[in-house]
Amino acid sequence: MKLYHHPLSGHAHRARLQLALFGIPHDLIEVDLAAAQHKSPEFLKLNRFGQIPVLVDGDVVISDSNAILVYLARKAGKTDWLPSDPVREAAVQRWLSVAAGEIAYGPAAARLVTVFGAKFNTDEVIARAHRILTLIDAELEGQDFIVGARPTIADVALYSYIAGAPEGNVDLSHYPQVNAWLRRIEALPGFVGFQKTAIGLAA
């Protein structure tokens, strides 16, 4: 397998983390975002949206980070990470939607301002980040992972931008359950960290 990524992309880190947790051999191919390599004709053949990550598995090309997580879990037969029973699978899907919605427009957007210079309203995206973190902290009360006692791809989808939230000036100190959850993910065999940037509260 090949994973087209950038080390500062949380979306790309999700895919890289899942590959590592599953112990799947893969080659990392860094895409130069500053040089707009993701908008080049060659890259657009892989993903016409011009976004990373992209996973290439033989003749199969999967784009979108959450789609990659689903593909990897199903291909590897990891029904503990992506349950096949309707109730738990729906619970995982709910949090994949949160990762693509509230996380993307909250902590991820706040980090985009400081790390990449994105033109978002800083106060607004930081407030969004705290709203979703409050909900996640409450969800984790009394359970180790976001859907229960075991990690799933939903935890991987949520992890990167929450771990990197301080880089976007989002203070995690008021979320004890979230911080304990981060440490549990980081203790999983095969874990690879999200590259840190000395900026925002992480400076």
PAVEXTOR-996950 format. One record per atom (N, C-alpha, C): residue in three letters; y negated, x negated, z. Coordinates in steps of 0.05 Angstrom, whole numbers, padded with zeros to 5 digits, always signed. Last residue first. Layout:
N
ALAYXZ/...
//
This chain:
203
ALA-00529-00067+00438/ALA-00543-00092+00433/ALA-00541-00111+00457/ALA-00509-00018+00445/ALA-00489-00039+00445/ALA-00502-00067+00441/LEU-00549+00018+00437/LEU-00541+00013+00465/LEU-00521-00010+00467/GLY-00568-00016+00378/GLY-00570+00008+00395/GLY-00564+00001+00423/ILE-00522-00070+00364/ILE-00546-00054+00358/ILE-00545-00029+00375/ALA-00478-00107+00344/ALA-00496-00110+00367/ALA-00522-00096+00361/THR-00420-00074+00324/THR-00446-00084+00315/THR-00465-00085+00339/LYS-00349-00082+00318/LYS-00373-00075+00333/LYS-00398-00088+00320/GLN-00296-00053+00283/GLN-00315-00076+00284/GLN-00341-00067+00297/PHE-00247-00023+00320/PHE-00268-00017+00301/PHE-00289-00040+00304/GLY-00182-00053+00331/GLY-00208-00042+00338/GLY-00226-00038+00315/VAL-00116-00030+00327/VAL-00136-00049+00316/VAL-00163-00037+00321/PHE-00053-00021+00359/PHE-00081-00015+00357/PHE-00098-00037+00345/GLY+00000-00032+00368/GLY-00009-00035+00341/GLY-00039-00029+00337/PRO+00009+00013+00421/PRO+00020-00010+00406/PRO+00010-00009+00377/LEU-00051+00035+00455/LEU-00027+00041+00439/LEU-00017+00017+00424/ALA-00097+00024+00482/ALA-00073+00013+00493/ALA-00048+00019+00477/GLU-00135+00054+00456/GLU-00136+00025+00453/GLU-00112+00011+00465/ILE-00122+00104+00477/ILE-00118+00098+00448/ILE-00117+00068+00444/ARG-00139+00097+00529/ARG-00111+00103+00523/ARG-00104+00098+00494/ARG-00194+00088+00524/ARG-00177+00066+00534/ARG-00147+00072+00528/LEU-00209+00139+00506/LEU-00214+00116+00489/LEU-00195+00093+00498/TRP-00196+00169+00552/TRP-00182+00174+00527/TRP-00185+00150+00508/ALA-00235+00150+00587/ALA-00207+00146+00594/ALA-00190+00149+00569/ASN-00281+00170+00561/ASN-00277+00141+00564/ASN-00248+00134+00571/VAL-00272+00225+00564/VAL-00274+00212+00538/VAL-00269+00182+00541/GLN-00275+00233+00619/GLN-00250+00239+00605/GLN-00250+00225+00577/PRO-00329+00218+00630/PRO-00306+00203+00642/PRO-00280+00208+00627/TYR-00386+00214+00606/TYR-00362+00228+00596/TYR-00337+00213+00605/HIS-00432+00186+00613/HIS-00430+00211+00628/HIS-00404+00227+00620/SER-00433+00142+00580/SER-00427+00137+00609/SER-00423+00164+00624/LEU-00446+00139+00528/LEU-00420+00151+00534/LEU-00414+00151+00564/ASP-00504+00150+00492/ASP-00493+00139+00517/ASP-00467+00154+00524/VAL-00522+00131+00430/VAL-00509+00154+00444/VAL-00494+00143+00468/ASN-00542+00094+00395/ASN-00558+00101+00419/ASN-00547+00127+00432/GLY-00504+00077+00360/GLY-00524+00097+00351/GLY-00541+00108+00373/GLU-00471+00047+00390/GLU-00487+00033+00369/GLU-00508+00051+00358/PRO-00444+00085+00421/PRO-00467+00070+00433/PRO-00483+00055+00412/ALA-00403+00103+00383/ALA-00427+00119+00388/ALA-00450+00104+00402/GLY-00355+00080+00372/GLY-00379+00066+00362/GLY-00405+00081+00368/ALA-00319+00116+00393/ALA-00320+00089+00404/ALA-00345+00075+00396/ILE-00331+00158+00358/ILE-00337+00161+00386/ILE-00338+00134+00399/TYR-00315+00138+00310/TYR-00343+00143+00313/TYR-00350+00149+00342/SER-00258+00131+00321/SER-00276+00109+00311/SER-00305+00114+00317/TYR-00229+00180+00340/TYR-00234+00155+00355/TYR-00257+00138+00346/LEU-00217+00224+00309/LEU-00240+00226+00327/LEU-00248+00198+00338/ALA-00171+00209+00281/ALA-00194+00219+00266/ALA-00219+00219+00283/VAL-00137+00197+00323/VAL-00145+00176+00306/VAL-00170+00184+00291/ASP-00129+00249+00344/ASP-00141+00228+00361/ASP-00152+00205+00344/ALA-00103+00272+00300/ALA-00129+00282+00308/ALA-00143+00262+00326/ILE-00053+00249+00297/ILE-00073+00240+00278/ILE-00101+00250+00285/THR-00039+00244+00368/THR-00035+00254+00341/THR-00055+00242+00322/PRO-00007+00225+00430/PRO-00028+00222+00409/PRO-00019+00234+00383/ARG+00014+00275+00478/ARG+00020+00253+00460/ARG-00003+00250+00440/ALA-00002+00318+00509/ALA+00008+00294+00523/ALA+00012+00270+00505/GLY-00057+00346+00473/GLY-00036+00348+00494/GLY-00028+00321+00504/VAL-00094+00338+00435/VAL-00077+00361+00431/VAL-00055+00363+00452/ILE-00121+00292+00454/ILE-00137+00316+00446/ILE-00120+00341+00442/PHE-00088+00266+00513/PHE-00097+00264+00485/PHE-00108+00291+00477/ASP-00077+00277+00567/ASP-00082+00249+00558/ASP-00094+00247+00530/GLN-00109+00327+00608/GLN-00089+00319+00587/GLN-00097+00292+00576/GLY-00148+00340+00644/GLY-00120+00346+00651/GLY-00100+00340+00629/GLU-00197+00346+00597/GLU-00192+00350+00625/GLU-00162+00357+00630/LEU-00208+00347+00544/LEU-00190+00326+00553/LEU-00184+00328+00583/GLU-00246+00386+00538/GLU-00220+00390+00526/GLU-00199+00371+00538/ALA-00291+00362+00562/ALA-00278+00385+00575/ALA-00250+00390+00564/ASP-00300+00323+00523/ASP-00295+00315+00551/ASP-00281+00337+00566/ILE-00312+00355+00479/ILE-00288+00339+00479/ILE-00280+00330+00507/LEU-00361+00378+00496/LEU-00338+00395+00491/LEU-00312+00379+00491/THR-00392+00332+00500/THR-00388+00349+00524/THR-00364+00367+00520/LEU-00391+00315+00448/LEU-00378+00298+00468/LEU-00374+00314+00494/ILE-00422+00354+00423/ILE-00393+00353+00417/ILE-00379+00336+00437/ARG-00472+00344+00448/ARG-00460+00371+00449/ARG-00430+00369+00444/HIS-00483+00291+00435/HIS-00478+00298+00463/HIS-00465+00326+00465/ALA-00491+00296+00379/ALA-00470+00279+00390/ALA-00463+00287+00418/ARG-00536+00328+00377/ARG-00511+00339+00367/ARG-00488+00323+00378/ALA-00573+00291+00398/ALA-00568+00316+00413/ALA-00541+00328+00403/ILE-00571+00254+00356/ILE-00562+00245+00383/ILE-00556+00270+00400/VAL-00594+00284+00315/VAL-00566+00276+00313/VAL-00555+00266+00340/GLU-00646+00294+00336/GLU-00628+00316+00329/GLU-00599+00307+00328/ASP-00669+00243+00343/ASP-00666+00261+00366/ASP-00645+00283+00360/THR-00669+00225+00288/THR-00654+00212+00309/THR-00648+00230+00333/ASN-00659+00253+00229/ASN-00675+00257+00252/ASN-00660+00247+00277/PHE-00641+00201+00181/PHE-00635+00225+00196/PHE-00656+00228+00219/LYS-00634+00160+00138/LYS-00659+00175+00145/LYS-00652+00202+00158/ALA-00599+00099+00155/ALA-00600+00126+00144/ALA-00624+00141+00155/GLY-00589+00045+00168/GLY-00616+00054+00161/GLY-00619+00082+00149/PHE-00540+00028+00186/PHE-00545+00029+00157/PHE-00572+00038+00148/VAL-00544+00028+00241/VAL-00528+00007+00227/VAL-00535+00005+00198/THR-00578+00070+00257/THR-00582+00043+00267/THR-00568+00022+00251/VAL-00559+00115+00227/VAL-00588+00109+00229/VAL-00592+00079+00236/LEU-00505+00117+00235/LEU-00515+00110+00208/LEU-00544+00103+00208/ARG-00503+00134+00288/ARG-00496+00106+00282/ARG-00506+00098+00254/ALA-00515+00188+00280/ALA-00532+00171+00297/ALA-00528+00142+00292/ALA-00472+00203+00248/ALA-00498+00203+00237/ALA-00518+00186+00253/ALA-00431+00199+00287/ALA-00429+00183+00262/ALA-00457+00181+00250/PRO-00447+00236+00327/PRO-00445+00207+00332/PRO-00444+00190+00308/GLY-00459+00284+00283/GLY-00468+00277+00309/GLY-00467+00246+00313/TYR-00435+00294+00236/TYR-00463+00301+00237/TYR-00475+00295+00265/ALA-00382+00278+00246/ALA-00397+00266+00224/ALA-00427+00270+00226/ILE-00369+00312+00289/ILE-00370+00283+00293/ILE-00386+00269+00271/GLU-00373+00363+00265/GLU-00391+00356+00287/GLU-00392+00326+00293/GLY-00337+00350+00214/GLY-00361+00365+00218/GLY-00378+00354+00241/ALA-00292+00319+00214/ALA-00307+00320+00189/ALA-00333+00335+00192/ALA-00275+00327+00267/ALA-00281+00300+00258/ALA-00298+00300+00233/VAL-00265+00382+00264/VAL-00286+00372+00282/VAL-00295+00344+00273/SER-00221+00381+00230/SER-00245+00394+00221/SER-00269+00385+00238/LEU-00185+00356+00264/LEU-00192+00343+00239/LEU-00218+00355+00228/TRP-00181+00396+00301/TRP-00196+00372+00309/TRP-00201+00354+00284/ARG-00152+00435+00272/ARG-00177+00442+00284/ARG-00194+00417+00290/GLN-00105+00407+00261/GLN-00123+00413+00239/GLN-00151+00420+00250/VAL-00080+00408+00312/VAL-00088+00383+00300/VAL-00109+00388+00278/ALA-00072+00463+00316/ALA-00089+00450+00335/ALA-00098+00423+00325/ALA-00036+00472+00274/ALA-00063+00484+00273/ALA-00082+00471+00292/GLU+00007+00444+00295/GLU-00005+00434+00270/GLU-00033+00446+00267/ARG+00019+00476+00339/ARG+00008+00449+00344/ARG-00004+00437+00319/VAL+00034+00524+00312/VAL+00013+00524+00332/VAL+00001+00496+00336/PRO+00075+00511+00274/PRO+00050+00522+00266/PRO+00027+00520+00286/ASP+00107+00447+00276/ASP+00106+00475+00285/ASP+00078+00486+00281/SER+00101+00395+00260/SER+00109+00414+00239/SER+00108+00443+00249/PRO+00050+00348+00280/PRO+00072+00367+00286/PRO+00076+00387+00263/LEU+00038+00287+00271/LEU+00030+00311+00256/LEU+00051+00332+00259/TRP+00063+00254+00308/TRP+00035+00250+00302/TRP+00023+00273+00286/ASP+00115+00273+00308/ASP+00101+00272+00334/ASP+00071+00269+00329/THR+00130+00267+00256/THR+00124+00294+00265/THR+00113+00295+00293/LYS+00128+00224+00213/LYS+00119+00223+00241/LYS+00111+00251+00250/GLY+00144+00209+00162/GLY+00161+00227+00178/GLY+00153+00229+00207/ALA+00112+00180+00129/ALA+00128+00165+00149/ALA+00146+00183+00166/LYS+00088+00221+00101/LYS+00105+00202+00087/LYS+00123+00187+00106/ARG+00059+00247+00142/ARG+00081+00261+00128/ARG+00100+00241+00114/ALA+00024+00206+00157/ALA+00042+00218+00177/ALA+00065+00232+00163/LEU-00003+00195+00108/LEU+00013+00174+00122/LEU+00032+00186+00142/TYR-00028+00244+00097/TYR-00008+00232+00078/TYR+00010+00212+00093/VAL-00062+00250+00141/VAL-00041+00270+00136/VAL-00019+00258+00118/LEU-00096+00205+00132/LEU-00080+00208+00157/LEU-00057+00227+00154/ILE-00118+00219+00082/ILE-00101+00195+00084/ILE-00084+00196+00110/ALA-00148+00262+00096/ALA-00126+00266+00078/ALA-00107+00243+00079/ASN-00187+00236+00127/ASN-00168+00254+00140/ASN-00144+00260+00122/SER-00213+00204+00086/SER-00199+00192+00109/SER-00179+00211+00123/ASP-00208+00206+00018/ASP-00215+00222+00042/ASP-00199+00212+00066/SER-00155+00196-00030/SER-00181+00191-00019/SER-00187+00211+00002/ILE-00098+00166-00055/ILE-00108+00186-00036/ILE-00136+00178-00027/VAL-00055+00158-00108/VAL-00082+00151-00098/VAL-00092+00173-00080/VAL+00007+00133-00128/VAL-00007+00154-00113/VAL-00034+00143-00103/ASP+00036+00093-00149/ASP+00021+00109-00168/ASP+00005+00131-00154/GLY+00030+00056-00092/GLY+00043+00056-00118/GLY+00026+00071-00138/ASP-00019+00079-00060/ASP+00010+00075-00053/ASP+00026+00078-00079/VAL-00082+00069-00038/VAL-00065+00068-00062/VAL-00037+00061-00054/LEU-00134+00101-00007/LEU-00108+00090-00003/LEU-00093+00091-00030/VAL-00202+00092+00006/VAL-00182+00101-00014/VAL-00156+00086-00008/PRO-00254+00112+00052/PRO-00232+00095+00043/PRO-00217+00108+00020/ILE-00310+00111+00007/ILE-00287+00098+00019/ILE-00279+00114+00044/GLN-00332+00144-00053/GLN-00332+00141-00024/GLN-00307+00125-00016/GLY-00340+00169-00103/GLY-00353+00143-00097/GLY-00354+00138-00067/PHE-00316+00212-00123/PHE-00338+00217-00105/PHE-00352+00191-00097/ARG-00274+00193-00152/ARG-00298+00201-00167/ARG-00321+00208-00149/ASN-00236+00142-00139/ASN-00248+00164-00125/ASN-00274+00172-00138/LEU-00217+00109-00181/LEU-00200+00115-00157/LEU-00210+00139-00142/LYS-00259+00108-00216/LYS-00233+00116-00226/LYS-00213+00122-00204/LEU-00298+00086-00185/LEU-00299+00115-00190/LEU-00274+00125-00203/PHE-00286+00032-00189/PHE-00280+00046-00164/PHE-00280+00076-00168/GLU-00303+00022-00241/GLU-00276+00016-00233/GLU-00268+00031-00208/PRO-00358+00036-00242/PRO-00339+00051-00258/PRO-00310+00046-00250/SER-00384+00035-00174/SER-00378+00022-00199/SER-00358+00039-00215/LYS-00396+00052-00125/LYS-00406+00069-00146/LYS-00400+00057-00174/HIS-00377+00014-00091/HIS-00364+00040-00090/HIS-00374+00060-00111/GLN-00413-00027-00097/GLN-00387-00029-00111/GLN-00372-00003-00111/ALA-00464-00034-00079/ALA-00457-00009-00092/ALA-00431-00010-00107/ALA-00474-00077-00048/ALA-00476-00081-00077/ALA-00468-00057-00093/ALA-00463-00054+00001/ALA-00490-00063-00004/ALA-00495-00068-00034/LEU-00407-00047-00001/LEU-00425-00024-00003/LEU-00454-00032-00009/ASP-00355-00075-00026/ASP-00382-00084-00020/ASP-00401-00060-00023/VAL-00293-00065+00002/VAL-00312-00055-00018/VAL-00340-00062-00009/GLU-00235-00102+00014/GLU-00262-00095+00023/GLU-00280-00087-00001/ILE-00172-00084+00020/ILE-00190-00092-00001/ILE-00218-00083+00007/LEU-00113-00101+00053/LEU-00140-00091+00056/LEU-00158-00102+00034/ASP-00047-00080+00044/ASP-00068-00100+00037/ASP-00095-00086+00041/HIS+00005-00066+00091/HIS-00015-00058+00072/HIS-00034-00082+00067/PRO+00060-00039+00128/PRO+00048-00062+00115/PRO+00028-00053+00093/ILE+00054+00002+00183/ILE+00059+00002+00154/ILE+00045-00022+00142/GLY+00052+00016+00238/GLY+00065-00009+00230/GLY+00071-00010+00200/PHE+00025+00059+00256/PHE+00051+00064+00244/PHE+00066+00039+00236/LEU-00021+00032+00271/LEU-00005+00046+00292/LEU+00023+00053+00282/ALA-00040+00015+00221/ALA-00032-00004+00241/ALA-00014+00009+00262/LEU-00052+00064+00195/LEU-00033+00045+00183/LEU-00022+00026+00204/GLN-00092+00081+00231/GLN-00067+00096+00229/GLN-00045+00079+00216/LEU-00132+00043+00223/LEU-00119+00046+00250/LEU-00093+00060+00247/ARG-00146+00052+00170/ARG-00135+00026+00178/ARG-00120+00028+00205/ALA-00167+00104+00174/ALA-00143+00099+00158/ALA-00130+00073+00165/ARG-00210+00095+00209/ARG-00189+00115+00215/ARG-00163+00108+00200/HIS-00241+00059+00181/HIS-00226+00049+00205/HIS-00205+00069+00212/ALA-00265+00091+00143/ALA-00245+00071+00134/ALA-00229+00061+00158/HIS-00299+00119+00177/HIS-00279+00134+00161/HIS-00257+00115+00152/GLY-00331+00078+00197/GLY-00312+00092+00215/GLY-00291+00108+00200/SER-00346+00018+00167/SER-00342+00047+00162/SER-00322+00059+00181/LEU-00347-00035+00171/LEU-00366-00020+00188/LEU-00365+00010+00183/PRO-00310-00056+00135/PRO-00305-00059+00163/PRO-00324-00044+00182/HIS-00287-00013+00084/HIS-00309-00031+00093/HIS-00307-00032+00123/HIS-00233-00008+00035/HIS-00247-00002+00060/HIS-00273-00018+00063/TYR-00173+00009+00007/TYR-00201+00001+00000/TYR-00218+00011+00023/LEU-00110-00010+00018/LEU-00131+00006+00030/LEU-00158-00006+00022/LYS-00046-00007-00011/LYS-00072-00020-00011/LYS-00093+00000+00001/MET+00024-00017+00000/MET+00000+00000+00000/MET-00025-00017+00000/
//
